[in-house]
Amino acid sequence: MIYATGYVVIIEEPTVKYRKKIKRKYYTLEFLDEERTETSLKIKYAYTAFLPKSYECRFLDDYTGKVKPFLERQMSKRIVRLQVTHLNYVSEEAIQKMNEKRSKRRK
């Protein structure tokens, strides 16, 4: 899997209530900022995502173009701007260990 972090700006209707933190299996969004106008609401989040490996990508930097479509599919939201700040390879075992540590901290 590929570990990606960065910033994303999502556009919503002005009446929508947004969440400060959204945590799913393959991505996490943490609220940073909002910009309201009469016609829209732009919400800026910091994201962490785990993308599946792709046979099309030979190098790590090739995954930069895969992040936006992946997040749009997962969230089914309209992404206006996306910035990738970090990419790295990660194994399934490492993800399981991170999840185990998180669950121990919660108890």
ABEGO torsion letter per residue (X at the ends): XBBBBEBBBBBBBAABBBBABBBBAABBBBBABBBBBAABBBBBBBBBBBBBBBAABABAAAAAAAAAAAAAAAAGBBBABBBBABBBBBBAAAAAAAAAAAAAAAX
